[in-house]
Amino acid sequence: MALGTVWVFAELSQGRPATGALELLTKARSLGAGAVEAVCLGPEAREAAAELGRHGAATVYVATDPGFSDLLLGGPAAATLAALAVERAPDLVLLAGTHAGRDVAGRLAARLDVPVIANGLDVEAGEAITVTTSIFGTTQVVRTEFGSHRPAIALFRPKSFTAEAAGTAEPRLVEIPAVIEEQDRRARVVDRSPDLAAGPKLEDAPVVVSGGRGLQDPANFELLREVAGLLHGAVGASRAVVDAGWVPYSLQVGQTGKTVKPTVYIACGISGAMQHTVGMKGAQRVVAINRDPQAPIFKLADLGIVGDAVTVLRALAAELRSREG
Amino acid sequence: MNVVVCIKLVPDPNTPGELEAATWRLRRDLADQVLDPADECGIEAGLRLVEAHGGEVRVVSMGPEKALDAIRKALAMGAARGVLVSEEGLRGSDALTTAKVLAAAIGREPFDLVITATESTDGYTGVVPQAIAELLGLPAVTFVTAVASDGSALTVTRQDEGGSARIAATLPCLLAVTAGVNEPRYPSLRGIMGAKSKPLERLTPADLGLDGLGGASAGQTVVAVTPAEQRRAGEVVSDDGTGAHRIVELLVEARVI
């Protein structure tokens, strides 16, 4: 059965399409779909359309109701997408597995009574639509086929695909009505507090220096920051120290945090639970420093140092400073 | 404030998982089965709200007979009663089917607030809470790190990739809480003894008016499971004072300095 229309739900990030949307559009172009289209909802949706077009969206559906940013995105976006899906009958809806993406996908699946597959790493369309995921800390690859319900809805882990522009085509812009249910007006955003970190973004940094419980004391994250600064990199963290309140969630790397693919990942005092390794195993090189020679992180490290992370980091900072001289 | 908390029995997250050869379902006979640690935070959040504002915590779960253990633990922590929806045909249910069952179990009685974890530790699709909210017509505040209430409205902190937001919500609504929201209590001896006399109801999907759910009727089928290509371990050395220098050498080789 030939694949009909594929939609990419395009989240906005500071007025621009989020990277995840561009990654998914790039992938959607390769699926042999009848049409690749994007749906972008938010006050700046119109301005984002051109970049979505450059990445392969022939049509961009936009709605600019302030409710998409003043309220939580999940409810209004799912209701708006569902109404449009009933009218346009896409075969497949791709979403980035961000917090907002998960909110939209879960509600959309329930609203349309169609299945949803989460944590996708790849998608193929042949006789059936097949999504690849991984389990057990990415040791096993699972292929799951959608049945006959349409649209099929799939969420993908960030960086599953590499975003590449396709050209300069101006997409067709279609204004659609926002659908906002009364229930969704009962939860509204009072204020937002961005986590401001110096240096490059964790997701984009060429070097990530991450810390876990093995650092022993939240104050030792300062040392991590210093090393990351000297390497023009970013600081990451394990879930254990985020849950313990040492550092904000925005630093968390792993299944429930960010996915990073730096040139070098340095794990300091992180044991290497699956929860964490899912988010960093795509790094080109992995360095691990841990006291416990049995720590699972050493199984995927190119260089493992058995020792005290704080001692090694102090020596590393000193050597990097002397190189800068 | 009447709070319903969704909970799940999962294989102990500290033991490695394995799949059944024939069905590619998670083997549940290997590890100890425990109340999902993520759900303990949801139970704790519910208990704190009813302790401050009155009402009770009801827990609902879908799973095998053994999930009664998870419910008993919730009752021992302080929940007032529990419901288990169980049927062989529900094994291997997808996220939407799970949400339909839980939503039906929640909606049997009036409630003010539904609390879930953000995702289960074993299946982690992370879309069940949102689907439940949609089915019940509730706003959903997900990825919650803090909850405050005056008894009728909620002020909630929600985290996302770039920071956090304060959300004002009125009841009824659904909260999906992270592990950072609180430190769950341990059941007291008195709580454990008291749990034995608390009401524990067992239902089938048919009791909830749901037929033909899950299993073969699910909209997705696993067609293959294969080992993933693994990173190969490199060199592991003891830090004899040269560890930092070895790291610098690797950084130079990788051309990041």
Chai-1 contact restraints between the chains, C-beta under 6 A:
chainA,res_idxA,chainB,res_idxB,connection_type,confidence,min_distance_angstrom,max_distance_angstrom,comment,restraint_id
A,G74,B,Q130,contact,1.0,0.0,6.0,A-B,restraint_1
A,T98,B,E161,contact,1.0,0.0,6.0,A-B,restraint_2
A,H99,B,F143,contact,1.0,0.0,6.0,A-B,restraint_3
A,H99,B,D160,contact,1.0,0.0,6.0,A-B,restraint_4
A,R102,B,G126,contact,1.0,0.0,6.0,A-B,restraint_5
A,R102,B,V127,contact,1.0,0.0,6.0,A-B,restraint_6
A,D103,B,Q130,contact,1.0,0.0,6.0,A-B,restraint_7
A,D103,B,T142,contact,1.0,0.0,6.0,A-B,restraint_8
A,A105,B,V127,contact,1.0,0.0,6.0,A-B,restraint_9
A,G106,B,V127,contact,1.0,0.0,6.0,A-B,restraint_10
A,G106,B,Q130,contact,1.0,0.0,6.0,A-B,restraint_11
A,G106,B,A131,contact,1.0,0.0,6.0,A-B,restraint_12
A,R107,B,Q130,contact,1.0,0.0,6.0,A-B,restraint_13
A,R107,B,E134,contact,1.0,0.0,6.0,A-B,restraint_14
A,A109,B,L96,contact,1.0,0.0,6.0,A-B,restraint_15
A,A109,B,A131,contact,1.0,0.0,6.0,A-B,restraint_16
A,A110,B,A131,contact,1.0,0.0,6.0,A-B,restraint_17
A,A110,B,E134,contact,1.0,0.0,6.0,A-B,restraint_18
A,A110,B,L135,contact,1.0,0.0,6.0,A-B,restraint_19
A,R111,B,E134,contact,1.0,0.0,6.0,A-B,restraint_20
A,P115,B,D94,contact,1.0,0.0,6.0,A-B,restraint_21
A,P115,B,L96,contact,1.0,0.0,6.0,A-B,restraint_22
A,P115,B,G219,contact,1.0,0.0,6.0,A-B,restraint_23
A,P115,B,Q220,contact,1.0,0.0,6.0,A-B,restraint_24
A,V116,B,A95,contact,1.0,0.0,6.0,A-B,restraint_25
A,V116,B,V127,contact,1.0,0.0,6.0,A-B,restraint_26
A,A118,B,T125,contact,1.0,0.0,6.0,A-B,restraint_27
A,A118,B,G126,contact,1.0,0.0,6.0,A-B,restraint_28
A,A118,B,V127,contact,1.0,0.0,6.0,A-B,restraint_29
A,S134,B,A228,contact,1.0,0.0,6.0,A-B,restraint_30
A,F136,B,G17,contact,1.0,0.0,6.0,A-B,restraint_31
A,T138,B,A228,contact,1.0,0.0,6.0,A-B,restraint_32
A,T139,B,A228,contact,1.0,0.0,6.0,A-B,restraint_33
A,Q140,B,V225,contact,1.0,0.0,6.0,A-B,restraint_34
A,V141,B,T226,contact,1.0,0.0,6.0,A-B,restraint_35
A,V141,B,A228,contact,1.0,0.0,6.0,A-B,restraint_36
A,V142,B,V222,contact,1.0,0.0,6.0,A-B,restraint_37
A,V142,B,V225,contact,1.0,0.0,6.0,A-B,restraint_38
A,R143,B,V223,contact,1.0,0.0,6.0,A-B,restraint_39
A,R143,B,A224,contact,1.0,0.0,6.0,A-B,restraint_40
A,T144,B,Q220,contact,1.0,0.0,6.0,A-B,restraint_41
A,T144,B,V222,contact,1.0,0.0,6.0,A-B,restraint_42
A,E145,B,T221,contact,1.0,0.0,6.0,A-B,restraint_43
A,E145,B,V223,contact,1.0,0.0,6.0,A-B,restraint_44
A,F146,B,Q220,contact,1.0,0.0,6.0,A-B,restraint_45
A,G147,B,G219,contact,1.0,0.0,6.0,A-B,restraint_46
A,H149,B,G219,contact,1.0,0.0,6.0,A-B,restraint_47
A,Q183,B,G137,contact,1.0,0.0,6.0,A-B,restraint_48
A,Q183,B,P139,contact,1.0,0.0,6.0,A-B,restraint_49
A,D184,B,P139,contact,1.0,0.0,6.0,A-B,restraint_50
A,R186,B,P139,contact,1.0,0.0,6.0,A-B,restraint_51
A,R186,B,T170,contact,1.0,0.0,6.0,A-B,restraint_52
A,A187,B,P139,contact,1.0,0.0,6.0,A-B,restraint_53
A,A187,B,V141,contact,1.0,0.0,6.0,A-B,restraint_54
A,A187,B,I167,contact,1.0,0.0,6.0,A-B,restraint_55
A,A187,B,A169,contact,1.0,0.0,6.0,A-B,restraint_56
A,R188,B,A168,contact,1.0,0.0,6.0,A-B,restraint_57
A,V189,B,A165,contact,1.0,0.0,6.0,A-B,restraint_58
A,V190,B,R166,contact,1.0,0.0,6.0,A-B,restraint_59
A,V190,B,A168,contact,1.0,0.0,6.0,A-B,restraint_60
A,D191,B,R166,contact,1.0,0.0,6.0,A-B,restraint_61
A,R192,B,A165,contact,1.0,0.0,6.0,A-B,restraint_62
A,S193,B,G163,contact,1.0,0.0,6.0,A-B,restraint_63
A,S193,B,S164,contact,1.0,0.0,6.0,A-B,restraint_64
A,P194,B,G162,contact,1.0,0.0,6.0,A-B,restraint_65
A,P194,B,G163,contact,1.0,0.0,6.0,A-B,restraint_66
A,D195,B,G163,contact,1.0,0.0,6.0,A-B,restraint_67
A,P206,B,V256,contact,1.0,0.0,6.0,A-B,restraint_68
A,V207,B,V256,contact,1.0,0.0,6.0,A-B,restraint_69
A,D243,B,A179,contact,1.0,0.0,6.0,A-B,restraint_70
A,D243,B,G180,contact,1.0,0.0,6.0,A-B,restraint_71
A,Y249,B,Q159,contact,1.0,0.0,6.0,A-B,restraint_72
A,T263,B,A254,contact,1.0,0.0,6.0,A-B,restraint_73
A,T263,B,V256,contact,1.0,0.0,6.0,A-B,restraint_74
A,V264,B,A254,contact,1.0,0.0,6.0,A-B,restraint_75
A,V264,B,V256,contact,1.0,0.0,6.0,A-B,restraint_76
A,R285,B,A254,contact,1.0,0.0,6.0,A-B,restraint_77
A,V287,B,I247,contact,1.0,0.0,6.0,A-B,restraint_78
A,F298,B,V236,contact,1.0,0.0,6.0,A-B,restraint_79
A,K299,B,A233,contact,1.0,0.0,6.0,A-B,restraint_80
A,L300,B,R231,contact,1.0,0.0,6.0,A-B,restraint_81
A,A301,B,G234,contact,1.0,0.0,6.0,A-B,restraint_82
A,D302,B,G234,contact,1.0,0.0,6.0,A-B,restraint_83
A,L303,B,G234,contact,1.0,0.0,6.0,A-B,restraint_84
A,L303,B,E235,contact,1.0,0.0,6.0,A-B,restraint_85
A,L303,B,L250,contact,1.0,0.0,6.0,A-B,restraint_86
A,G304,B,V236,contact,1.0,0.0,6.0,A-B,restraint_87
A,I305,B,D239,contact,1.0,0.0,6.0,A-B,restraint_88
A,I305,B,G243,contact,1.0,0.0,6.0,A-B,restraint_89
A,V306,B,S238,contact,1.0,0.0,6.0,A-B,restraint_90
A,G307,B,D239,contact,1.0,0.0,6.0,A-B,restraint_91
A,G307,B,G243,contact,1.0,0.0,6.0,A-B,restraint_92
A,V312,B,D239,contact,1.0,0.0,6.0,A-B,restraint_93
A,V312,B,G243,contact,1.0,0.0,6.0,A-B,restraint_94
A,V312,B,A244,contact,1.0,0.0,6.0,A-B,restraint_95
A,A315,B,A244,contact,1.0,0.0,6.0,A-B,restraint_96
A,L316,B,A244,contact,1.0,0.0,6.0,A-B,restraint_97
A,L316,B,I247,contact,1.0,0.0,6.0,A-B,restraint_98
A,E319,B,A244,contact,1.0,0.0,6.0,A-B,restraint_99
A,E319,B,V248,contact,1.0,0.0,6.0,A-B,restraint_100
